[in-house]
Every structure is written in C-alpha cells, then in structure tokens.
Amino acid sequence: MRPGMRLKTHWFRDATPRDPAQVANALAAIVWRSADVRLRNLRKGRFEIEAGPGYLQVLVELLVFLCVVADRIALRYQPAPWRETFTSALVRRVGGLLQDSFDDLLGPAPGGGYGKRFVDRFNLRVAEYGEFDYHPHGPEFALLRYFGELLTQAMPEAEDRRWSLDQAMTVEGPECVDVVEKSMRGLLGLEPRPQRVRGEAGE
C-alpha cells in the first residue's frame, strides 16, 4: 500500500453488523484506490501505460483480481447467500466507477457501456480463477501466476515479459491480496478497531 494512503477499513459509529451491500460499497472505494496505486507503481517501473485503451485493459484486470480476492474471502467468513449478495453488489459498484471514469476519458462504450463489460469480464475471470485454491493464508502460487499472466498480456508492448510476469506475481498480486484481506477483516469486524483520533469525524 502506498505510504500515507488512508483507507476506511472499519466502521466507527457503532458495532452493528453491516449488510453485504454496505460492506460492498465501502470495499468498492478501497478496490478502486488500490488498483490506482498498483497502476502508478507499474508506470514508475519499466512500463509505458498511457491513458487510453491500454490503460483500461490493465486497470480492468487489476480490478477484477481485487474483486475475485474479495469474493474468496467472503466465502471464508460468510454464508453463501451473504457472499452472493456482497459480490454482486461489489462488482456492480466497481463497474459503475469504471464507467463514470472512462465515459469521460474515452467516450461511452458500445454494448452496454464499461460497467456491463466489466461485469462480463468478472464473470469470465471468476470462473477461471475458480480453478485455483485460496487458502486461509492467501492464494496458492498458481493463482498468483495466472493473475500475472493475465496482467502481462494486458500490458501494452511489455518489453520484458518475464520481468513483468515476475513483477505481477511477486509485487502487484500480493499487494492486492494484502489490501483486500485487511480491509475485509476490518469491515466484517474481525479485527480490533484502531484508536480514534480526538476530533475525528464519525463514520
């Protein structure tokens, strides 16, 4: 996670359990910001990822992976109906954020817009990622490798694909997992709330 980047990972107002849609809405903002951080990290390295269709492809693979991780964590902690409602709400919300951003940048997309295209991509990828295990300590190596392959394929003109694959598997993927794991545990009330700073606004 980028130093100094603050993310809301706990509910401060009270200890009432939140419904899956509330958790999804809060996590969607975290997923969006985390993908942005990962893209900035890649652009600081060897990769020329300019704003445009190539940028969109990389961003989509990052966002899909973050949502897949959230779905697998929900499976670990929550019953099936909760998980289904949560994941559906999360993917729709992230797709909405994507559409709002890229309608302005690239113009409206055909075929239902960027939001629908994102949902379709998630549905494809979640089945593919489902072939791999996600353990209590995190994803198996093969899952991270598959993410790395997808992200490398999305990168425009990656000069050193072996280096980009290693970067995706050992840095970007694990960082995504760490952010979502911590955020989900906080939002589900599975970690102690941090000490509140005096004068800090409520929830």
Contacts in CASP RR format, 6 or more apart in sequence:
PFRMAT RR
TARGET T0000
AUTHOR 0000-0000-0000
METHOD contacts of the structure
MODEL  1
MRPGMRLKTHWFRDATPRDPAQVANALAAIVWRSADVRLRNLRKGRFEIE
AGPGYLQVLVELLVFLCVVADRIALRYQPAPWRETFTSALVRRVGGLLQD
SFDDLLGPAPGGGYGKRFVDRFNLRVAEYGEFDYHPHGPEFALLRYFGEL
LTQAMPEAEDRRWSLDQAMTVEGPECVDVVEKSMRGLLGLEPRPQRVRGE
AGE
1 7 0 8 1.000
1 34 0 8 1.000
1 37 0 8 1.000
1 175 0 8 1.000
1 178 0 8 1.000
1 179 0 8 1.000
2 37 0 8 1.000
2 40 0 8 1.000
2 41 0 8 1.000
5 33 0 8 1.000
5 37 0 8 1.000
7 29 0 8 1.000
7 30 0 8 1.000
7 33 0 8 1.000
7 34 0 8 1.000
7 179 0 8 1.000
7 183 0 8 1.000
8 26 0 8 1.000
8 29 0 8 1.000
8 30 0 8 1.000
9 30 0 8 1.000
9 182 0 8 1.000
9 183 0 8 1.000
9 185 0 8 1.000
9 186 0 8 1.000
9 187 0 8 1.000
10 186 0 8 1.000
10 187 0 8 1.000
10 189 0 8 1.000
10 191 0 8 1.000
10 193 0 8 1.000
10 194 0 8 1.000
11 18 0 8 1.000
11 187 0 8 1.000
11 189 0 8 1.000
11 193 0 8 1.000
11 203 0 8 1.000
12 193 0 8 1.000
12 196 0 8 1.000
12 200 0 8 1.000
12 202 0 8 1.000
12 203 0 8 1.000
13 202 0 8 1.000
13 203 0 8 1.000
15 189 0 8 1.000
17 189 0 8 1.000
18 26 0 8 1.000
18 187 0 8 1.000
19 85 0 8 1.000
20 78 0 8 1.000
20 82 0 8 1.000
20 83 0 8 1.000
20 85 0 8 1.000
20 86 0 8 1.000
20 89 0 8 1.000
21 85 0 8 1.000
21 86 0 8 1.000
21 89 0 8 1.000
23 86 0 8 1.000
23 184 0 8 1.000
23 187 0 8 1.000
23 188 0 8 1.000
24 86 0 8 1.000
24 87 0 8 1.000
24 89 0 8 1.000
24 90 0 8 1.000
24 93 0 8 1.000
25 89 0 8 1.000
25 93 0 8 1.000
26 187 0 8 1.000
27 70 0 8 1.000
27 90 0 8 1.000
27 180 0 8 1.000
27 183 0 8 1.000
27 184 0 8 1.000
27 187 0 8 1.000
28 90 0 8 1.000
28 93 0 8 1.000
28 94 0 8 1.000
28 97 0 8 1.000
30 179 0 8 1.000
30 180 0 8 1.000
30 183 0 8 1.000
31 63 0 8 1.000
31 66 0 8 1.000
31 67 0 8 1.000
31 70 0 8 1.000
31 90 0 8 1.000
31 94 0 8 1.000
31 180 0 8 1.000
32 63 0 8 1.000
32 94 0 8 1.000
32 97 0 8 1.000
34 66 0 8 1.000
34 175 0 8 1.000
34 176 0 8 1.000
34 179 0 8 1.000
34 180 0 8 1.000
35 59 0 8 1.000
35 62 0 8 1.000
35 63 0 8 1.000
35 66 0 8 1.000
35 176 0 8 1.000
37 175 0 8 1.000
38 62 0 8 1.000
38 172 0 8 1.000
38 173 0 8 1.000
38 175 0 8 1.000
38 176 0 8 1.000
39 49 0 8 1.000
39 55 0 8 1.000
39 58 0 8 1.000
39 59 0 8 1.000
39 62 0 8 1.000
41 171 0 8 1.000
41 172 0 8 1.000
41 175 0 8 1.000
42 49 0 8 1.000
42 58 0 8 1.000
42 155 0 8 1.000
42 167 0 8 1.000
42 172 0 8 1.000
43 49 0 8 1.000
46 158 0 8 1.000
46 159 0 8 1.000
46 160 0 8 1.000
46 163 0 8 1.000
46 164 0 8 1.000
47 155 0 8 1.000
47 158 0 8 1.000
47 164 0 8 1.000
48 156 0 8 1.000
48 157 0 8 1.000
49 55 0 8 1.000
49 58 0 8 1.000
49 155 0 8 1.000
49 156 0 8 1.000
50 156 0 8 1.000
51 105 0 8 1.000
52 105 0 8 1.000
52 106 0 8 1.000
53 106 0 8 1.000
54 154 0 8 1.000
54 156 0 8 1.000
56 102 0 8 1.000
56 106 0 8 1.000
56 114 0 8 1.000
57 154 0 8 1.000
57 156 0 8 1.000
58 151 0 8 1.000
58 154 0 8 1.000
58 155 0 8 1.000
59 98 0 8 1.000
60 98 0 8 1.000
60 118 0 8 1.000
60 121 0 8 1.000
60 154 0 8 1.000
61 147 0 8 1.000
61 150 0 8 1.000
61 151 0 8 1.000
61 154 0 8 1.000
62 151 0 8 1.000
62 172 0 8 1.000
62 176 0 8 1.000
63 94 0 8 1.000
63 95 0 8 1.000
63 98 0 8 1.000
63 118 0 8 1.000
64 118 0 8 1.000
64 121 0 8 1.000
64 122 0 8 1.000
64 125 0 8 1.000
64 126 0 8 1.000
65 125 0 8 1.000
65 129 0 8 1.000
65 147 0 8 1.000
65 150 0 8 1.000
65 151 0 8 1.000
65 173 0 8 1.000
65 176 0 8 1.000
66 176 0 8 1.000
66 179 0 8 1.000
66 180 0 8 1.000
67 87 0 8 1.000
67 90 0 8 1.000
67 91 0 8 1.000
67 94 0 8 1.000
67 122 0 8 1.000
67 126 0 8 1.000
68 122 0 8 1.000
68 125 0 8 1.000
68 126 0 8 1.000
68 129 0 8 1.000
69 134 0 8 1.000
69 139 0 8 1.000
69 176 0 8 1.000
69 177 0 8 1.000
69 180 0 8 1.000
69 181 0 8 1.000
70 86 0 8 1.000
70 87 0 8 1.000
70 90 0 8 1.000
70 180 0 8 1.000
70 184 0 8 1.000
71 83 0 8 1.000
71 86 0 8 1.000
71 87 0 8 1.000
71 90 0 8 1.000
71 126 0 8 1.000
72 134 0 8 1.000
72 139 0 8 1.000
73 134 0 8 1.000
73 180 0 8 1.000
73 181 0 8 1.000
73 184 0 8 1.000
74 82 0 8 1.000
74 83 0 8 1.000
74 86 0 8 1.000
74 87 0 8 1.000
74 184 0 8 1.000
75 83 0 8 1.000
75 134 0 8 1.000
76 134 0 8 1.000
76 136 0 8 1.000
77 184 0 8 1.000
77 188 0 8 1.000
77 190 0 8 1.000
78 86 0 8 1.000
78 188 0 8 1.000
91 118 0 8 1.000
91 119 0 8 1.000
91 122 0 8 1.000
92 119 0 8 1.000
94 118 0 8 1.000
95 114 0 8 1.000
95 115 0 8 1.000
95 118 0 8 1.000
95 119 0 8 1.000
96 114 0 8 1.000
96 115 0 8 1.000
96 118 0 8 1.000
98 114 0 8 1.000
98 115 0 8 1.000
98 118 0 8 1.000
99 109 0 8 1.000
99 113 0 8 1.000
99 114 0 8 1.000
99 115 0 8 1.000
99 118 0 8 1.000
102 109 0 8 1.000
102 114 0 8 1.000
103 109 0 8 1.000
103 113 0 8 1.000
103 114 0 8 1.000
109 117 0 8 1.000
111 117 0 8 1.000
125 150 0 8 1.000
128 146 0 8 1.000
129 143 0 8 1.000
129 146 0 8 1.000
129 147 0 8 1.000
132 139 0 8 1.000
132 140 0 8 1.000
132 142 0 8 1.000
132 143 0 8 1.000
132 146 0 8 1.000
133 139 0 8 1.000
133 140 0 8 1.000
133 143 0 8 1.000
134 140 0 8 1.000
134 143 0 8 1.000
138 177 0 8 1.000
138 181 0 8 1.000
139 177 0 8 1.000
144 169 0 8 1.000
144 173 0 8 1.000
144 174 0 8 1.000
145 165 0 8 1.000
145 169 0 8 1.000
147 168 0 8 1.000
147 169 0 8 1.000
147 173 0 8 1.000
148 165 0 8 1.000
148 168 0 8 1.000
148 169 0 8 1.000
148 172 0 8 1.000
148 173 0 8 1.000
149 165 0 8 1.000
151 164 0 8 1.000
151 168 0 8 1.000
151 172 0 8 1.000
152 158 0 8 1.000
152 161 0 8 1.000
152 164 0 8 1.000
152 165 0 8 1.000
152 168 0 8 1.000
155 164 0 8 1.000
158 164 0 8 1.000
182 191 0 8 1.000
184 190 0 8 1.000
185 191 0 8 1.000
186 193 0 8 1.000
END
